[in-house]
Every structure is written in C-alpha cells, then in structure tokens.
Amino acid sequence: MVRHMSSHLLLLWSLCHDLYITGLTYHEPKEQSWNNQHLYSVPLDLDVRLRRLDLSNNFIRQLHTLALPYLEQLDLSSNQLDLISEGAFENLARLEELNLSSNVLNNNLGSNSKALQSISRLKTLDISMNGLRDDAVALYLRNKSSLDQLNMTGNALTRLSHSLFKESKSLRSITIEDNQISVIEQGTFEPLSQLEMLNLAKNNLAYICDFKLHQVKYLNLSRNSVEFFVTLEDDQLYRLEILDLSHNKLLYFPIVPKRNRLKHLYLQNNMVGALNSEATMVSEANALYSEIMNERTVRKNNLHSNWRLMPLIHIDLSYNHFRSFPLETLSLLSSLETLNFSYNCLQNIIWNVRNDNESGYRRQLFFPSLKYLDLQSNGLAYISPLFLNALTRIETLNLRDNSVQPCASMDHMQSSQSTQQMRHNTSCVVFGQLRTLKHLNLKENNIKVLHPNTFQKTSLVSLNLARNSHMMMQVGALEGVQNTLQSLIISEINMTSSDLSLPCMPALTQLNISNNHIDMIPSSLSCSPLREVDIRNNTFASLNHSFILTLSVHLNRVYISGNHFNCCNSKWLTILHELKVNLPDISDAVCFTSDRNIAMMRYLKNPSVNCLFHTKAQEIHFGQMIIIVLFITVILAVFIVFTRKVCCTQGSSIV
C-alpha cells in the first residue's frame, strides 16, 4: 500500500515538475526593454522571470537590490549611476552579462566594488566610459574567475600592473582602448592562457621591447606612440594572426616572432621608410634588436629571417614615408596577396636589388601570390619592367593619381634585345607584361596618348581612365582587351564624339563617359550587353531610339542629367520609361522646347501635351507666314497693275 502510494506521489511530482517547466518555458517573458524612458529609478513591477533587461539611456543614479533570479543579461549603460548597493546583485544568481558603461562609477568605490564582487558567474563585463582610475579597476575586477570578456574603454588608466588580472585568468577578450596607459608591467597578460583578443588602441605606449604573448590572436596597438616592435627570437609558436600597429611612430618594420601565424599586418600612418634606403632601415632595425637583447654585435638579419617564415596575406603600408620600394623585404612574403602602398613618396620603382653573390648578376625576385597592389598617390612616373615581371599573379593594380604614361605596343620591334633596351631606357610603363591583370586604375595620371594595343596581352576586365584631361585616345587603343573588358570609365577627359573610337566589346556591361563633350554613344557598342551607362554632363540632344531599344535587353540603369535634351525628340526616353530602366538622376535632368526648358519628371507625366503645344505653335507660325507672303504678293500685283494703268492714261492724253 505504502509502495503503491509512493509511486503515485512520485508520478504526481514528476507531472507537476514537467508542467512547471513547460509552463515556464511557454509563458516566460524573456526580455523587457526600458531603454530611453526618462527613468530615474528601476521600475518596481518587473517580472521576476525576466532573462534580459535593458535599462540603458535613462537617468538612474542609484541601484538597489534586484530580485530577478532568472536574469542573465542586464544593461544599465548611459545612465548617471554612481552608487550600487552592496547587495544589489546578490539575488542575480544567473547573471552572465553586465553593461555598466557610460556612468559615474569612479565614485563610491567601496560599495560599488563589493556589489560587483558578489556576482560569481559573470562572463561579460563592460565598465567603459566611467572615468575609472587604476585603483578603481583593480577593485572592480576582484572575484571574477569566470570572466570571459572585459571592456574598459575610455577610462583614466595610466598603468597596467602584473596583479590586475590575477583573479580573472579565464579572460579571452580585453579592450582597454582610449585610456592613458604608458606602462605595462611584465607579467600583466602572460598568465592569461586563454586570452585571444587584446585591444590597447589610443593609449600612450612608446615601444614594445619584447612581445611575449604566445596565446593572443588579435593585437591592436594602433594610435599610440610606438616607435618599434621587437620580439625576442625563440622556438615557441605564437598564435598571433592580426597585428595592428597603424597610426604610430614606427621607423622600422616590426621584428615579429620567428614562429608565427600572422596573416594581417596594419602599418599605415607611420614613419616607415623615412630612413632613405631599404638597406639602412634593415640594418638599423637589426642593430636595435641587438641593443635591446644585449648582444654586442649584430649576428644576423633578424628582421628578414623572421619575415621569411611569416604567412602574411595582407599588409597595409599606406601613408608612410617610403621614397624607394622595399623590394627585398616584401618579396620574402611568399603568401602575400594584398599590398596597400598608397600615399607614399615614390617617384620611381627601380630594381634596386643586390647582385647574386655567386654569379654577380642581378637577382630576379618574385611576388608569387600578390593579387592586389595599391600604389595610388605616390607621384610615380616610372616602374621597372623587372618589377612588373615579378608580379606573376597580379589581378588588380591601382595607379590613380600618379604620372604614369602607358607605353606603345612593342609588337613592331624586331629583336628582343632592342625591345629589352627600350624597356630599360623609356619612362613609360609596359602593361602588356602583366598577363594576369584584370583591374587597372589609371585615373588622374595626366596621360597624353593612349596608343594602339596599349593593353594587349593583359586580361583586363575593368579600366579606369578618368580625369586624364588632355588624353588622346588613338584608334585601336583598346584592341586586345575588347573581348574581356566589362567596365570602362573615360569620364572628365574633354573628349568629343569624334575623339571617341571604341571597338565592339561583347563583354562590356558598364560604360561611363560622363563630363565630356560627347553627343552620341558609339554605334559599335550595340554589340555590348550594357547594364549601366553614365552620360551625365555632356552635349546630348537626343539618343538613337533604335540603338537604345537594342541595348534595353540588358540595360537596367542610365544616368542622364546635365545634358540638353530635346523634349520633342525623346522616343528613347519613352522606351526607357516603358521598360522600367532605372534613371537615378532623372529628377535633376531637363529637356527643352523652342521656348522653354522642362524638368524631365514633369515632361514624362504628360509628354504629348508639351510636344502637341509645340507642334501647333509651329503649324500656326508656318500658316501665318504663308498668309503674310500671299498678302504681300497680292498687294504688289495690284500696285504694279495700277501703276501701269496710270502710265498708259497719261501717255494717251499727251498724244
């Protein structure tokens, strides 16, 4: 009997438990937002079953006990919070994420820190923008053994001590951006074996003498005052994949760990290259390494030996002070795919490479993986053919805002010797060497002449020739790439229709001929599957409607403003409108009749009325002219007849 009742009670408890769990899951309010509600205190009627609570962007100054046993995420950011009761978080047994950013937590440190110490399961803590000093942060980080992510951006930290994170050894991500840190004590981050992301941007760090963080994958040291970055050579594997040293005062390339996984290196906005030559920079970097490591002599080239093993795929060297291209250093990066070398001080890229020790001949280095090269805004006039030969897989070359003059085709040259001699002596660039080139930007290079077959043997898909205001485009300039070219930009060249000679381009989908003096799209492009055409700011009065109808099979966008279109010769516009081709700038476009200009949007609403009025006016004007002519003719005839009669009468009376 007892056994029978026990089984029934057990079953009843199980059913009740299941109903409780099911009901909780089904009816439980998971989230409630009081964001930006002008609150001065926490609402009293909060549902105890809440998991996420957003109280951000209010005016809450004090926080007292919260009875929310299921709460997992609490956002109190952007309030005026300066006092947290010691027991405020005691009942938040499941709290894992706490956002206290943009408050005034540098006050009442005793009470506030004790309140935070009571949260044992906290994984994510944001105490950024609170004006916290070094001692305050140390108090807030006590008893944080489960902490995974920490954000302390925008405080007043000046020094990171070796004991700061001793109770937070589970940290994987630390952001201490925009503080005043100038000193990091040895051993501060090393014990954090799970640390993967460390952001120390916008501080006052002057150098990294011996980088030892083997576990870190992402390190951001941008916008400091770092002059050098040196790693002591050892055989340990560093997991670093992304290193950001941009916006600093570096004079040298960083000496990275010997065994590393570095793939992305950001060095833009530094002073690298200011030491004139690559050889000087490398030797001084190695001398600095020896000095830091207390070596009496420079034993080897630590910079190059470590770079040779680096699996880098992207490096940004823009906005530095290079006056010569660091050929030997960068050619060591056999995996490099993207190189940004824009906004430096190059005028020429000369093959300034040491001779081979054994043969005495110039070595031919290669960039075997480089696909994207940005050389914009350098003042380049000459690029060595040997350098172009080294770009064996180049696909995108940005030469915008330089002084590059494309060479004429050399097919007429008979001997390879004379060809080679010409390549060395000329100041132009031979693009035909770049067999894999797909995207070329020659905008703003003051190009004088584009010779026939200039880009022959390349694989160009897009070509930008804009803002070469005095460029003469010879017939056949695009021969050799007419079958591969998909995008062509020849805007702002002061070109007329007679200057524009284009072949049939069966792959062309985008054409930009804006800001010229063109009044007709070349009929040779009727074979092109054009999707986007830009003819803004030219001298078009009309477009050939049959030509437009041919293009309309693929056409989906046309820019037309800034022309002088004839309203009553606009069948092309009707075709585009009926086919629902997108005209993004039609609100800025106008057309004209004999006596006025009309906004095209207005014209499209009722085209027949505008042109009917125009036609009738012409007909009336023509009819009036005929009547006037007939009237004058009759008057003259009557006058002549009358004059003759008068003369005849006078003559007979004299007789």
Long-range contacts (C-beta under 8 A, 24 or more apart in sequence): 24-49, 28-70, 34-58, 35-75, 42-66, 51-94, 55-79, 56-99, 63-88, 63-115, 64-88, 65-90, 65-91, 66-91, 66-92, 67-91, 68-92, 69-93, 69-94, 70-94, 71-95, 72-96, 72-97, 73-97, 73-98, 74-98, 74-99, 75-99, 76-100, 76-103, 77-101, 77-102, 77-103, 77-126, 78-102, 78-103, 79-103, 80-104, 81-105, 82-107, 82-108, 83-107, 83-108, 83-111, 83-112, 84-108, 84-111, 84-112, 84-115, 84-116, 85-111, 85-115, 86-111, 86-114, 86-115, 86-118, 87-115, 87-118, 88-115, 89-115, 89-116, 89-118, 89-119, 90-118, 92-119, 93-121, 94-121, 95-119, 95-121, 95-122, 96-121, 96-122, 96-123, 96-124, 97-122, 97-123, 97-124, 98-122, 98-124, 98-125, 98-126, 99-126, 100-125, 100-126, 100-127, 100-130, 101-126, 101-127, 101-128, 101-129, 101-130, 101-151, 101-153, 102-128, 102-129, 102-130, 103-129, 103-130, 104-130, 104-131, 105-130, 105-131, 105-132, 105-136, 105-140, 106-130, 106-131, 106-132, 106-133, 106-136, 106-156, 109-135, 109-136, 109-139, 112-140, 113-139, 113-140, 113-142, 116-140, 116-142, 117-142, 117-143, 120-146, 121-146, 122-146, 122-147, 123-147, 123-148, 123-149, 124-148, 124-149, 124-150, 125-149, 125-150, 125-151, 126-150, 126-151, 127-151, 127-152, 127-155, 128-152, 128-153, 128-154, 128-155, 128-175, 129-153, 129-154, 129-155, 130-155, 131-155, 131-156, 132-156, 132-157, 133-157, 133-158, 134-158, 134-159, 134-161, 137-164, 138-163, 138-164, 141-165, 141-167, 141-168, 142-167, 143-167, 144-168, 145-169, 145-170, 146-170, 147-171, 148-172, 148-173, 149-173, 149-174, 150-174, 150-175, 151-175, 152-176, 152-179, 153-177, 153-178, 153-179, 154-178, 154-179, 155-179, 156-180, 157-181, 158-182, 158-183, 159-183, 159-184, 159-185, 160-184, 160-185, 160-188, 161-185, 161-188, 162-186, 162-187, 162-188, 164-188, 165-189, 165-191, 165-192, 166-191, 168-192, 169-193, 169-194, 170-194, 171-195, 172-196, 172-197, 173-197, 174-198, 174-199, 175-199, 176-200, 176-203, 177-201, 177-202, 177-203, 177-220, 178-202, 178-203, 179-203, 180-204, 181-205, 182-206, 189-213, 189-216, 196-239, 200-224, 201-244, 209-292, 210-292, 211-257, 213-238, 213-240, 214-238, 214-239, 215-239, 216-240, 217-241, 217-242, 217-261, 218-242, 219-243, 219-244, 220-244, 221-245, 221-248, 222-246, 222-247, 222-248, 222-266, 223-247, 223-248, 224-248, 225-249, 226-250, 227-251, 228-252, 228-254, 228-285, 228-288, 229-254, 229-255, 229-256, 230-254, 230-255, 230-288, 230-289, 230-292, 231-255, 231-256, 231-257, 231-258, 231-306, 232-293, 233-257, 233-258, 233-302, 233-306, 234-258, 235-259, 237-261, 238-262, 242-266, 245-270, 246-270, 246-316, 251-275, 251-281, 251-284, 252-281, 252-284, 252-285, 252-288, 252-303, 253-281, 253-285, 253-303, 253-307, 253-326, 253-329, 255-285, 255-289, 255-302, 255-303, 255-306, 256-306, 256-307, 256-310, 257-306, 258-305, 258-306, 258-309, 259-309, 260-306, 260-309, 260-310, 260-311, 261-311, 262-310, 262-311, 262-312, 263-311, 263-312, 263-313, 263-314, 264-312, 264-313, 264-314, 264-315, 265-312, 265-314, 265-315, 265-316, 266-315, 266-316, 267-315, 267-316, 267-317, 267-320, 268-316, 268-317, 268-318, 268-319, 268-320, 268-340, 269-318, 269-319, 269-320, 270-319, 270-320, 271-320, 271-321, 272-317, 272-320, 272-321, 272-322, 273-320, 273-321, 273-322, 273-323, 273-324, 273-326, 273-344, 273-345, 274-320, 274-321, 276-323, 276-324, 277-324, 278-324, 278-326, 278-327, 278-328, 278-329, 278-352, 281-326, 282-328, 282-329, 303-329, 304-328, 304-329, 304-332, 307-332, 307-333, 308-332, 311-335, 312-336, 313-337, 313-338, 313-369, 314-338, 314-339, 315-339, 315-340, 316-340, 317-341, 317-344, 318-342, 318-343, 318-344, 318-374, 319-343, 319-344, 320-344, 321-345, 322-346, 323-347, 324-350, 324-352, 325-349, 325-350, 325-387, 327-351, 327-352, 327-353, 327-365, 327-387, 328-353, 328-354, 328-365, 330-367, 331-365, 331-366, 331-367, 331-390, 333-367, 334-368, 334-369, 335-369, 336-367, 336-369, 336-370, 337-369, 337-370, 337-371, 337-372, 338-370, 338-371, 338-372, 339-367, 339-370, 339-372, 339-373, 339-374, 340-374, 341-373, 341-374, 341-375, 341-378, 342-374, 342-375, 342-376, 342-377, 342-378, 342-398, 343-376, 343-377, 343-378, 344-378, 345-378, 345-379, 346-375, 346-378, 346-379, 346-380, 347-378, 347-379, 347-380, 347-381, 347-382, 348-380, 348-381, 348-382, 348-383, 348-384, 349-380, 349-382, 349-383, 349-384, 349-387, 350-382, 350-384, 351-384, 351-386, 351-387, 362-386, 364-389, 364-390, 365-390, 366-390, 366-392, 367-391, 367-392, 367-393, 367-394, 368-392, 368-393, 369-393, 370-394, 371-395, 371-396, 372-396, 373-397, 373-398, 374-398, 375-399, 375-402, 376-400, 376-401, 376-402, 376-441, 377-401, 377-402, 378-402, 379-403, 380-404, 381-405, 381-427, 382-427, 382-429, 383-429, 385-423, 385-424, 385-430, 385-433, 388-429, 388-430, 388-433, 388-434, 389-433, 391-434, 392-436, 393-436, 394-434, 394-436, 394-437, 395-436, 395-437, 395-438, 395-439, 396-437, 396-438, 396-439, 396-440, 397-434, 397-437, 397-439, 397-440, 397-441, 398-441, 399-440, 399-441, 399-442, 399-445, 400-441, 400-442, 400-443, 400-444, 400-445, 400-464, 401-443, 401-444, 401-445, 402-444, 402-445, 403-445, 403-446, 404-428, 404-429, 404-442, 404-445, 404-447, 405-429, 405-445, 405-447, 405-448, 405-449, 406-431, 406-442, 406-447, 406-450, 406-451, 406-454, 406-455, 407-431, 407-451, 407-454, 408-451, 408-452, 408-453, 408-454, 409-451, 409-452, 409-453, 409-454, 409-456, 411-453, 411-456, 431-455, 431-458, 432-456, 432-457, 432-458, 433-457, 434-458, 435-459, 438-462, 440-464, 442-468, 443-467, 443-468, 443-489, 444-468, 446-470, 447-471, 448-472, 449-474, 450-474, 450-477, 451-477, 452-476, 452-477, 452-479, 453-477, 453-479, 453-480, 454-478, 455-480, 455-481, 456-480, 456-481, 459-484, 460-484, 460-485, 461-485, 461-486, 461-487, 462-486, 462-487, 462-488, 462-510, 463-487, 463-488, 463-489, 464-489, 465-489, 465-490, 465-493, 466-490, 466-491, 466-492, 466-493, 466-512, 467-491, 467-492, 467-493, 468-493, 469-493, 469-494, 470-494, 471-495, 472-499, 473-499, 473-500, 473-501, 474-501, 475-501, 476-501, 476-503, 477-501, 478-502, 478-503, 478-505, 479-503, 482-506, 483-507, 486-510, 488-512, 490-516, 491-515, 491-516, 491-534, 492-516, 497-522, 504-528, 509-554, 513-538, 514-538, 514-559, 514-562, 520-544, 521-547, 523-547, 525-551, 526-550, 526-551, 529-553, 529-554, 530-554, 530-555, 531-555, 531-556, 531-557, 532-556, 532-557, 532-558, 533-557, 533-558, 533-559, 534-558, 534-559, 535-559, 535-560, 535-563, 536-560, 536-561, 536-562, 536-563, 536-585, 537-561, 537-562, 537-563, 538-562, 538-563, 539-563, 539-564, 540-564, 540-565, 541-565, 541-566, 541-569, 542-566, 542-569, 542-570, 542-572, 543-572, 543-573, 544-572, 545-571, 545-572, 545-575, 548-572, 548-575, 548-576, 549-575, 552-576, 552-579, 552-581, 555-579, 555-581, 556-581, 556-582, 557-581, 557-582, 557-583, 557-584, 558-582, 558-583, 559-583, 559-584, 559-585, 560-585, 560-586, 560-589, 560-600, 561-585, 561-586, 561-588, 561-589, 562-588, 562-589, 563-589, 564-592, 565-589, 565-590, 565-591, 565-592, 565-600, 566-591, 566-592, 566-593, 567-591, 567-592, 567-593, 567-598, 567-603, 567-607, 567-610, 567-611, 567-614, 568-593, 568-610, 568-611, 568-614, 568-615, 570-603, 570-607, 573-600, 573-604, 574-607, 577-604, 594-618
